[in-house]
Amino acid sequence: MGDAKRRKAALGDKYGKEENIFPWLPLTKSQGEQFVKWTTKGAWVGIGFLVAYWVTIRLIGPTLGWWQVS
């Protein structure tokens, strides 16, 4: 009997299904990886907006006379 058949016999109905991250948390490992991917992308977008805001306030704002920067 091959290893895959032994595993299938041992796991029964759970064979081929993804494991949860924690038994009490109904999220699979691939869902956890997808969450990390989305939050990382969101963080980089936020950093980009922060840099654009800083450039606007620090460099463009004073040249247009919005307010004085010491």
C-alpha positions in Angstrom: 0.0 0.0 0.0 1.4 3.4 -0.9 1.9 6.3 1.4 -0.9 8.4 0.0 -3.4 5.5 0.5 -2.2 5.0 4.1 -2.7 8.7 4.7 -6.2 8.7 3.1 -7.2 5.7 5.2 -5.8 7.4 8.4 -7.5 10.8 7.8 -10.8 9.5 6.5 -13.1 12.4 5.6 -10.4 15.0 6.4 -8.2 13.8 3.5 -7.7 16.6 0.9 -9.1 19.4 3.1 -7.0 22.3 4.3 -6.1 22.5 8.0 -7.2 25.4 10.1 -4.6 27.8 11.5 -6.0 27.0 15.0 -8.6 24.5 15.9 -10.9 27.2 17.4 -10.4 29.6 14.5 -12.4 28.8 11.3 -9.7 30.1 8.9 -7.6 28.0 6.7 -3.9 28.5 6.1 -4.4 29.8 2.6 -7.0 32.3 3.9 -4.4 33.5 6.4 -1.8 33.9 3.7 -4.2 35.8 1.6 -5.0 38.1 4.6 -1.3 38.8 5.0 -0.9 39.5 1.3 -3.8 42.0 1.3 -2.7 43.8 4.5 0.8 44.2 3.2 -0.4 45.7 0.0 -2.7 48.0 1.9 0.2 49.1 4.1 2.3 50.0 1.1 -0.6 52.0 -0.4 -0.9 53.9 2.9 2.8 54.6 2.9 2.5 56.0 -0.6 -0.4 58.3 0.4 1.6 59.4 3.4 4.6 60.3 1.3 2.3 62.2 -1.2 0.7 64.1 1.6 4.1 65.0 3.1 5.4 66.2 -0.2 2.3 68.3 -0.7 2.4 69.9 2.8 6.2 70.3 3.0 7.2 71.3 -0.5 4.2 72.4 -2.5 2.2 74.1 0.2 4.7 76.8 1.2 5.3 77.8 -2.5 1.6 78.4 -2.9 1.5 80.4 0.3 -0.8 78.0 2.2 1.2 78.5 5.4 4.7 79.2 6.6 7.1 76.4 7.5 10.0 77.4 9.7 
